[in-house]
Amino acid sequence: MINDVSVYVQKLGLKAKLFRGLGDSTRLSILESLREGEKPTSQIVKETGHSQSNVSNHLACLLDCGLVKNRRQGKNIFYSLGNKKVSKLLEESDEALSEIAHGIYACINYNEEKS
């Protein structure tokens, strides 16, 4: 029983870390950009409107957590989603949001981030 609780708590901790990774608007904008396919950092910067250094820092975080992967081609580094399930999770969150948007919008407990 104690072992089951320990595994459950560990799993919840990992799930919380996943949602913290998705919970930052800059990281989420990067992931949304990559839903369309592999891109170099410069294109991600252009599409998200964030600074090069900000995008690079968040890409490093996303890379460390396995939410994105990269490959080098000459001097360029191309990024893509780390797993097809990440894209599916983003897609399903769009669907869920379309159904519960009013409640999320009205929620005073989770204020929008200040950029």
PyMOL commands that set and color helices and strands:
alter all, ss='L'
color gray80, all
select helices_A, chain A and resi 2-22+25-34+41-48+52-64+84-106
alter helices_A, ss='H'
color red, helices_A
select strands_A, chain A and resi 39-40+68-73+76-81
alter strands_A, ss='S'
color yellow, strands_A
deselect
rebuild
show_as cartoon
